[in-house]
Amino acid sequence: MDTIRLTMSQALVKFLNAQYVEFDDGKKESLMKGIFTIFGHGNVMGLGQALQENPGKLEVYQGRNEQGMAHAAIAFAKQKHRKQVIACTASVGPGSANMVTAAATATANQIPLLLFPSDVFATRQPDPALQQIEQTYDLSLSTNDAFRAVSKYWDRVTRPEQLMSAMISAMRVLTNQADTGAVTISLPQDVQGEAWDYPLSFFQERIHYLDRRQPSTRSIQEAVKLIRKKKKPFLILGGGVRYSEAADEFLQFAERFNIPFSETQAGKSGVESTHPLNVGGLGVTGNSAANELAQEADLIIGVGTRFTDFTTASKRLYAHSDVLTINLSDYHASKLDATKMIADAKLALLALTEELEDYQTTYRTEIKEAKNRWEQELHRLRHIQYTESDFIPEIKNHFDHELKEYQEQLNTTLPQTTVLGHLNEWIPSDAIITCAAGSLPGDLQRMWISKERNTYHLEYGYSCMGYEIASAFGVKMAEPNKEVYALTGDGSYLMLHSELVTSIQEGYKINIVLFDNSGFGCINNLQMSHGMDSFATEFRKRNKVTGLLDGEIMRINYAQSARGYGAKTYEVHTLDELKGAIEDAKKQTVSTLIDVKVLPKTMTAGYGESWWHVGIAQVSENERINIVYEEKERQLKQARKY
């Protein structure tokens, strides 16, 4: 057998360069775009040496935060419809631990992410190594064992020859459209430099075919039989429609049989928002039209959705409807005790369209009327104006502080919904927006009009604060010819914005629109709507009189911080300033940040059957909490049991 003597790291780089994917049209592309690195003693002389000596086609990117660079890699793969990935390597200990959150984000969203965290010495010499955690009951454990719970595949390469089986398994999971996520290959730092005689066959070009799974004849027959019994089915467009690139087939199915459809966060912009049958976002963060029609439906058809608690309103919305699922994953298709089609979305929809033939729903004017009612509400939300004396905010629950205090401290009268409405109008129609956490995802799912496909990039499977800016960088790498806007709250920005620097370093221009309401506004709303007073969710200084965090509102100039990194920045307190900033940002070639001061409690509230099951204290001295607990118990009785 012909062999070549390489270090484990050199063999890894050579193997990654030989991985390809082939698509339906026969086009072949490298599976690996490149690798994000933050070097330390655990990987700089192992994998780092191999990447410097002979990187092949792999582009090497210098991250600023291990979680941030891995989030960028997730966003890149997501925008590429899971058909190309960027790997990430970090040093031993804290560097590797920083990627655990990103691994969880990838796995929750079923996005392929390849991680190479460095590990402690396999030889246990030295023992303990710098940054090693010593578990007295098990010396085989290291920081990297924390990845086991959040990875779809986990391995530790303790001998150089183990790399071969580890990486073949890694490729299997990365290209598994039904069950992908984070793949973690732990690399002890001594083993990274150890040499072995690898067979040349290990480095042969490998083509991974993303074959579409056909629905079984039996599942088609069962689905058709179920649909024919129903008069008012309702479609849910999930992320699987986007990954399958099945938008045309989805529309053909909906139009042929006159079935309204809604969108999940992952599915939104899979089809244009303006389509007559598209009634918008569904569930806890859904609008009135989608929630009304879903509640009245006699069959829910979920295409490529995981049916999270937000999509089902904690199994309260469509609690008594039959459910049909189309999903590549048997696990997700089996939720809600559904009739299931385990298949690729495109092929399943084509099969159903053909078999249903002359079937028609009984919808007449209900869809148009529901959409018209929502359009009127949407117009109102976009044009709310703050007035000092009689202004009633959208979120009204036991607000302890006058908005006038925020108006004065933040020097703004801008409602959040008004800013979003105008931003939607003023940015290019083909621009891509990214977001992940806080109140913005709810506002966006309800209010954002996606004028073109695949322009709405939300991470809401994990709702991971700090994903926003790193994801904009990853999306820009995937689609460099489009403007990309990260929409983020001040809380998420403070949590993680390090890859703004990397975007400037790489020359990938991103635009950050930062909504500053001086606090974790979404969670402040949650606690106050569930009977609590405001508690440690607003950005207030400690009050020397009370000893609590109920003092003066903090004023932070985020534009100044980003300006120091080299970004072009803008400070916005009025709509005119916002429009001017957006127009000028379009002309820039460097990353930009628009620091928009907005009033709290001016985001959207819930619509229709948008209950969300949140843990509530069963007993409390606060009577408001007792009332909320009783309401929770009442809603639970109406929810689907399993």
C-alpha positions in Angstrom: 0.0 0.0 0.0 1.4 3.4 -1.0 1.8 5.7 2.0 2.9 9.2 2.9 4.5 10.2 6.2 2.7 13.3 7.6 1.9 14.7 11.0 -1.7 14.2 12.1 -2.3 17.9 11.5 -0.8 17.8 8.0 -2.9 14.8 7.2 -6.0 16.6 8.4 -5.4 19.6 6.2 -4.7 17.4 3.2 -7.9 15.4 3.8 -10.1 18.5 4.2 -8.8 19.8 0.8 -10.1 16.6 -0.9 -13.7 16.9 0.2 -16.4 17.9 -2.4 -20.1 18.1 -2.7 -22.1 17.5 -5.9 -25.5 19.0 -6.5 -28.6 18.1 -8.5 -27.3 19.8 -11.6 -24.0 17.9 -11.5 -22.0 21.0 -10.3 -19.2 20.1 -8.0 -17.8 22.4 -5.2 -15.4 22.2 -2.4 -17.1 21.3 0.8 -14.6 23.2 2.9 -14.4 27.0 2.3 -11.6 27.5 4.9 -10.9 27.5 8.6 -11.2 30.1 11.3 -8.4 30.2 13.8 -7.5 31.6 17.1 -4.1 30.2 18.0 -2.7 29.3 21.3 -0.2 26.9 22.8 -2.6 24.0 22.1 -2.8 24.4 18.3 -0.3 26.9 17.0 2.6 24.4 16.5 0.3 21.6 15.4 -2.6 22.5 13.2 -1.2 26.0 12.8 2.1 24.7 11.4 0.2 22.5 8.9 -2.0 25.4 7.7 1.1 27.6 7.2 3.2 25.0 5.5 0.6 23.7 3.0 -3.0 25.0 3.4 -4.0 23.9 -0.1 -7.3 25.6 -1.1 -8.3 26.4 2.5 -8.5 30.0 3.3 -7.3 30.8 6.8 -9.3 33.5 8.8 -8.2 35.1 12.0 -11.1 35.2 14.5 -11.4 37.6 17.5 -13.6 35.4 19.8 -13.9 31.7 19.5 -17.7 31.8 19.9 -17.9 34.7 17.4 -15.9 33.0 14.7 -17.9 29.8 15.1 -21.1 31.8 14.8 -19.8 33.3 11.6 -19.1 29.8 10.3 -22.7 28.7 11.2 -24.2 31.7 9.4 -22.0 31.0 6.3 -23.2 27.4 6.1 -26.9 28.4 6.7 -26.8 31.0 4.0 -25.2 28.4 1.7 -28.2 26.0 2.4 -25.9 23.7 4.4 -23.8 22.8 1.3 -20.5 24.4 2.3 -18.8 24.8 5.6 -16.0 26.7 7.4 -14.1 24.8 10.1 -12.9 26.4 13.4 -9.9 25.7 15.5 -9.2 26.9 19.0 -6.5 26.3 21.6 -6.8 24.1 24.7 -9.0 25.0 27.7 -10.8 28.4 27.6 -10.3 28.8 23.9 -12.1 25.6 23.2 -14.7 26.2 25.9 -15.7 29.4 24.2 -17.0 27.4 21.2 -19.4 25.3 23.2 -22.2 27.8 22.9 -21.7 27.9 19.1 -21.8 24.1 18.9 -25.1 24.2 20.7 -26.4 26.9 18.3 -25.4 24.8 15.3 -26.9 21.6 16.6 -30.2 23.2 17.7 -30.6 24.7 14.3 -29.3 21.6 12.4 -26.5 23.6 10.7 -23.2 21.8 9.9 -20.3 23.1 11.9 -16.9 21.5 12.1 -14.9 22.2 15.3 -11.3 21.3 16.1 -10.8 22.2 19.8 -7.3 21.4 21.0 -7.0 19.0 23.9 -4.6 18.1 26.7 -1.6 15.9 26.1 -2.6 12.3 25.2 0.7 11.1 26.8 -0.2 13.0 30.0 3.3 14.5 30.0 3.1 17.3 31.2 0.3 16.5 33.6 -1.4 18.9 34.2 -0.8 21.0 31.2 -1.3 24.7 31.1 -5.1 25.4 31.1 -6.0 21.8 31.9 -8.9 21.0 34.2 -8.1 18.1 36.5 -11.0 15.8 37.4 -9.8 13.7 40.3 -12.4 11.0 39.6 -11.5 10.6 35.9 -8.2 11.7 34.3 -9.5 11.1 30.8 -11.9 14.0 31.1 -11.0 17.5 29.7 -12.8 20.7 28.9 -13.7 19.2 25.5 -16.0 16.6 27.0 -18.4 19.6 27.5 -19.0 19.4 23.7 -20.5 15.9 24.0 -23.9 17.3 25.0 -24.1 19.8 22.2 -22.6 17.9 19.2 -24.1 15.6 16.6 -20.8 13.8 16.5 -17.9 13.9 19.0 -14.5 12.2 18.9 -11.1 12.5 20.4 -8.1 11.6 18.3 -5.5 10.2 20.7 -3.4 8.5 18.1 -2.6 9.9 14.6 -4.1 6.9 12.8 -7.4 7.5 14.5 -7.8 10.6 12.4 -9.0 8.5 9.4 -12.1 6.9 11.0 -12.8 10.1 12.9 -12.9 12.3 9.8 -14.9 9.9 7.6 -17.5 9.9 10.4 -17.3 13.7 10.6 -18.0 14.0 6.9 -21.0 11.6 7.2 -22.7 13.9 9.8 -21.8 17.2 8.2 -23.4 16.1 4.9 -26.4 14.4 6.6 -29.3 16.7 5.6 -31.7 15.0 8.1 -29.5 15.0 11.2 -26.6 17.4 10.9 -25.2 19.9 13.5 -21.9 20.5 15.3 -19.1 18.0 14.7 -16.4 18.2 17.3 -13.1 16.5 16.7 -10.8 17.0 19.8 -7.1 17.2 19.0 -4.6 16.6 21.8 -1.8 19.0 21.2 1.0 16.4 21.3 -0.9 14.1 18.8 -1.3 17.1 16.4 2.5 16.9 15.7 2.9 13.2 15.7 3.8 11.6 12.3 2.3 8.4 10.8 2.5 6.7 7.5 -1.0 7.4 6.0 -2.3 5.5 3.0 -2.6 7.7 0.0 -6.2 6.4 -0.5 -7.2 8.4 2.6 -6.6 11.6 0.6 -8.3 10.6 -2.6 -11.0 13.1 -3.8 -14.2 12.3 -2.0 -17.5 13.5 -3.5 -20.4 13.7 -1.0 -23.8 13.5 -2.9 -26.6 15.4 -1.3 -29.2 13.0 -2.6 -32.9 13.9 -2.3 -34.9 11.3 -0.4 -38.1 10.1 -2.2 -41.3 9.7 -0.2 -42.5 6.2 0.1 -45.6 5.2 -1.8 -47.4 4.3 1.4 -46.7 7.8 3.0 -48.0 9.5 -0.1 -51.2 7.5 0.0 -51.7 8.2 3.7 -51.1 11.9 3.2 -53.4 12.2 0.3 -56.1 10.3 2.1 -55.8 12.7 5.1 -55.8 15.9 3.0 -58.8 14.9 1.0 -60.8 14.6 4.2 -60.1 18.2 5.2 -61.7 21.4 4.0 -59.3 24.1 5.5 -55.7 22.9 5.7 -53.0 25.3 6.7 -49.3 25.1 5.5 -46.2 26.0 7.6 -43.1 26.9 5.6 -40.1 25.8 7.7 -36.4 26.0 7.2 -36.4 22.7 5.4 -38.1 24.4 2.4 -35.2 26.8 2.1 -32.5 24.1 2.5 -34.2 21.9 -0.1 -34.6 25.0 -2.3 -38.2 23.9 -2.8 -39.8 27.3 -2.9 -41.3 26.9 -6.4 -42.7 23.5 -5.5 -44.1 24.8 -2.3 -45.9 27.7 -4.1 -47.1 25.4 -6.8 -48.7 23.2 -4.1 -50.3 26.1 -2.2 -51.6 27.8 -5.3 -53.0 24.6 -6.9 -55.2 23.8 -3.9 -55.7 27.4 -2.5 -54.0 26.7 0.8 -52.8 29.6 3.0 -49.3 29.3 4.5 -47.3 30.9 7.3 -43.6 31.1 7.9 -41.3 30.0 10.8 -38.3 32.1 11.7 -36.1 29.7 9.7 -38.5 29.6 6.8 -39.2 33.3 6.4 -38.1 34.7 3.0 -38.2 31.2 1.6 -41.1 32.7 -0.4 -41.7 36.5 -0.8 -43.9 38.0 1.9 -46.1 39.7 -0.8 -47.5 36.4 -2.1 -51.4 36.5 -1.7 -51.3 33.1 0.2 -48.5 34.1 2.5 -50.1 35.2 5.8 -46.8 35.8 7.6 -45.2 34.7 10.9 -46.9 32.1 13.1 -47.2 31.3 16.8 -45.9 33.3 19.8 -44.1 35.8 17.5 -46.8 35.5 14.8 -49.3 38.0 13.5 -53.1 38.1 13.7 -53.7 36.7 10.2 -51.5 33.6 10.6 -52.7 32.8 14.1 -56.4 33.2 13.3 -56.2 31.0 10.2 -54.1 28.3 12.0 -56.6 28.2 14.9 -59.5 27.7 12.5 -57.7 25.1 10.3 -58.7 21.4 10.4 -55.3 20.2 9.2 -51.8 21.6 9.8 -49.2 20.7 7.1 -45.7 21.4 8.4 -43.0 21.4 5.7 -39.5 21.3 7.1 -40.3 22.6 10.5 -39.2 21.3 14.0 -42.5 22.6 15.6 -40.8 24.5 18.4 -42.8 26.0 21.2 -42.9 29.4 19.4 -44.3 27.8 16.3 -47.0 25.9 18.2 -47.6 28.5 20.9 -46.5 25.8 23.4 -48.8 23.3 21.7 -51.8 25.6 22.4 -52.4 27.0 18.9 -54.0 24.4 16.5 -54.3 22.1 19.6 -57.2 20.1 18.1 -56.1 19.9 14.5 -54.7 16.9 12.7 -51.1 17.3 11.7 -49.2 16.2 8.6 -45.5 16.5 8.5 -43.0 16.5 5.7 -39.4 16.3 7.0 -36.2 14.5 6.2 -35.8 13.8 9.9 -38.0 11.0 11.3 -37.5 12.5 14.8 -39.0 15.9 13.8 -41.6 14.4 11.5 -42.9 12.4 14.4 -43.8 15.4 16.6 -47.4 16.1 17.6 -48.2 12.5 16.8 -48.4 13.5 13.1 -49.1 11.6 10.0 -45.6 11.8 8.5 -43.8 11.8 5.2 -40.0 11.2 5.7 -38.7 12.8 2.5 -37.1 15.8 0.8 -39.5 18.7 0.8 -39.3 19.3 -2.9 -40.0 15.7 -3.9 -42.7 15.2 -1.3 -44.6 18.4 -2.5 -44.3 17.3 -6.1 -45.7 13.9 -5.3 -48.6 15.3 -3.3 -49.4 17.9 -6.1 -49.6 15.1 -8.6 -51.7 12.7 -6.5 -54.2 15.2 -5.2 -55.3 16.2 -8.7 -58.6 18.1 -8.5 -58.7 18.5 -4.7 -59.7 22.0 -3.5 -60.1 23.7 -0.1 -63.2 25.6 0.9 -61.5 28.9 1.5 -63.3 31.8 -0.1 -62.6 35.3 1.2 -61.1 34.3 4.7 -57.4 34.5 3.6 -57.7 37.9 2.0 -59.8 39.3 4.8 -57.3 38.1 7.5 -54.4 39.6 5.5 -56.2 42.9 5.1 -56.9 43.2 8.8 -53.2 42.5 9.5 -52.1 45.0 6.8 -54.1 47.7 8.6 -52.4 46.8 11.9 -49.0 46.7 10.2 -49.6 50.2 8.8 -50.4 51.4 12.3 -47.2 49.9 13.8 -45.0 51.5 11.2 -46.3 55.0 11.8 -46.6 55.2 15.5 -45.5 58.6 16.8 -44.5 59.3 20.4 -46.5 62.0 22.2 -45.5 63.0 25.8 -48.9 63.5 27.4 -51.1 60.7 26.1 -48.8 58.1 24.6 -49.8 54.5 25.3 -46.9 52.0 24.5 -47.6 48.7 22.8 -46.3 46.9 25.9 -48.5 48.1 28.8 -47.9 45.6 31.6 -47.1 47.4 34.9 -44.5 49.7 33.4 -42.8 51.2 36.5 -41.1 54.1 34.8 -42.4 56.9 32.6 -41.2 56.9 29.0 -40.4 60.5 29.5 -37.4 59.4 31.6 -36.1 57.4 28.6 -36.9 60.1 26.2 -34.7 62.5 28.1 -31.9 60.1 29.0 -31.6 58.6 25.5 -32.6 61.8 23.7 -35.1 60.1 21.5 -38.8 59.8 20.6 -38.4 56.9 18.2 -40.7 53.8 18.7 -39.0 50.5 17.7 -41.8 49.4 15.4 -41.6 52.8 13.5 -37.8 52.4 13.0 -38.3 48.8 11.7 -41.0 49.9 9.3 -38.9 52.6 7.7 -35.7 50.5 7.7 -37.7 47.8 5.8 -38.6 50.5 3.2 -35.2 52.2 3.0 -32.7 49.3 2.6 -32.2 47.6 -0.7 -34.8 44.9 -1.5 -32.1 42.3 -2.0 -30.3 43.1 1.2 -30.0 40.3 3.8 -30.9 41.0 7.4 -29.6 38.9 10.4 -30.8 38.7 13.9 -31.1 36.2 16.8 -32.4 37.4 20.2 -34.4 39.8 22.2 -37.5 41.6 21.1 -36.4 42.2 17.5 -37.1 38.6 16.2 -40.7 38.9 17.3 -41.1 42.3 15.6 -39.3 41.0 12.5 -41.3 37.9 12.1 -44.5 39.9 12.3 -43.5 43.1 10.5 -40.7 42.5 8.1 -41.7 42.3 4.4 -39.2 40.0 2.6 -39.3 41.3 -1.0 -36.8 38.7 -2.3 -36.1 35.2 -1.4 -33.4 34.1 1.1 -32.9 37.7 2.5 -34.1 37.0 6.1 -31.5 35.2 8.2 -32.7 34.6 11.8 -31.1 32.2 14.3 -34.0 31.3 16.6 -33.6 27.6 17.2 -31.2 28.6 20.1 -32.0 32.4 20.1 -28.3 33.0 20.9 -27.5 36.5 22.0 -24.3 37.5 20.3 -25.0 35.7 17.0 -26.1 38.8 15.2 -22.9 40.6 14.2 -20.8 37.4 13.7 -23.6 36.0 11.5 -23.7 39.2 9.3 -20.0 38.6 8.7 -20.6 34.9 7.8 -23.5 35.8 5.5 -21.4 38.4 3.8 -18.8 35.8 3.1 -21.5 33.6 1.6 -23.0 36.4 -0.5 -20.3 39.1 -0.9 -22.3 41.0 -3.6 -25.2 41.8 -1.3 -25.6 44.4 1.5 -26.0 42.7 4.8 -27.5 44.3 7.9 -27.2 42.9 11.4 -30.2 44.0 13.5 -29.2 43.8 17.2 -30.2 45.1 20.5 -27.8 46.8 22.9 -27.8 43.7 25.1 -26.7 41.4 22.3 -24.1 43.9 21.1 -22.5 44.1 24.5 -22.4 40.4 24.7 -20.5 39.7 21.5 -19.5 42.0 18.6 -15.8 41.0 18.2 -16.2 39.8 14.6 -16.9 43.4 13.5 -13.2 43.8 13.7 -12.7 40.6 11.6 -15.1 41.9 8.9 -13.0 45.1 8.6 -9.8 43.0 8.5 -11.1 40.9 5.7 -12.8 43.7 3.8 -16.3 42.2 4.1 -18.5 45.2 4.7 -21.4 44.6 7.0 -23.9 47.1 8.4 -25.0 47.0 12.1 -28.3 48.6 13.1 -28.1 48.8 16.9 -31.4 49.3 18.7 -30.5 50.9 22.1 -33.3 50.9 24.7 -30.9 50.7 27.6 -31.7 47.2 28.7 -32.7 43.6 28.0 -36.1 44.9 26.9 -37.5 41.5 25.8 -36.9 39.9 29.2 -38.1 43.0 31.0 -41.4 42.7 29.1 -41.5 39.0 30.0 -41.0 39.4 33.7 -43.4 42.4 34.0 -46.1 40.7 31.9 -45.9 37.7 34.2 -46.5 39.6 37.4 -43.0 40.8 38.4 -41.7 44.3 38.8 -38.7 45.4 36.7 -35.7 43.6 38.2 -32.2 43.7 36.8 -33.2 43.8 33.2 -32.8 47.6 32.6 -29.4 49.2 32.2 -29.6 51.3 35.3 -26.8 52.4 37.8 -26.9 51.1 41.3 -29.0 53.4 43.5 -27.0 54.5 46.5 -30.2 55.1 48.5 -31.9 51.7 47.8 -28.8 49.7 47.1 -30.6 48.2 44.1 -30.2 48.5 40.3 -32.9 51.1 40.0 -30.9 54.2 39.7 -30.2 56.5 36.7 -30.5 55.0 33.1 -27.1 54.4 31.6 -26.2 56.3 28.5 -23.7 54.5 26.2 -22.4 55.8 22.9 -22.0 52.6 20.9 -21.0 54.6 17.8 -17.9 55.8 19.5 -16.8 52.2 20.4 -17.3 51.0 16.8 -15.6 54.1 15.5 -12.5 53.1 17.4 -12.4 49.7 15.5 -12.4 51.6 12.2 -16.1 51.3 11.3 -18.0 54.2 9.8 -20.6 55.1 12.5 -23.8 57.2 12.9 -25.8 58.4 15.9 -29.5 58.4 15.3 -32.3 60.0 17.4 -34.8 60.9 14.6 -36.2 59.4 11.5 -34.5 62.0 9.3 -31.1 61.0 10.9 -32.0 57.3 10.3 -32.7 57.9 6.7 -29.5 59.9 6.2 -27.5 57.3 8.0 -28.9 54.4 5.8 -28.3 56.3 2.6 -24.7 57.2 3.5 -24.0 53.7 4.8 -24.8 52.4 1.3 -22.0 54.4 -0.1 -19.4 53.1 2.3 -16.9 50.3 1.6 -16.1 49.6 5.2 -18.4 48.1 7.9 -20.8 50.6 9.4 -22.7 50.9 12.7 -25.9 52.9 13.1 -26.6 53.6 16.8 -30.4 54.1 17.0 -31.8 55.2 20.3 -35.4 53.8 20.7 -38.0 54.0 23.5 -38.6 50.8 25.5 -42.1 49.1 25.4 -42.5 50.2 21.8 -42.0 46.8 20.3 -45.0 44.6 19.1 -47.1 42.6 21.6 -48.7 39.2 21.0 -51.5 38.5 18.5 -54.2 35.8 18.6 -53.5 32.5 20.3 -49.9 33.4 21.0 -49.6 32.0 24.5 -46.1 30.9 25.6 -45.6 28.4 28.4 -43.1 30.0 30.9 -42.3 28.6 34.3 -44.2 30.5 37.0 -43.9 30.4 40.7 -46.7 28.2 42.2 -46.9 30.3 45.3 -46.0 34.0 45.8 -46.5 37.0 48.1 -47.2 38.9 44.9 -50.9 38.6 44.0 -50.2 39.4 40.3 -47.9 36.4 40.1 -50.6 34.2 41.6 -53.1 35.4 39.0 -50.6 34.7 36.2 -50.0 31.2 37.6 -53.7 30.4 37.4 -53.9 31.7 33.8 -51.0 29.4 32.9 -52.9 26.5 34.4 -56.0 27.4 32.4 -54.0 27.6 29.1 -52.3 24.3 29.8 -55.6 22.6 29.9 -56.3 23.7 26.4 -52.9 22.7 25.0 -52.1 19.5 23.1 -50.8 16.9 25.6 -48.0 15.4 23.5 
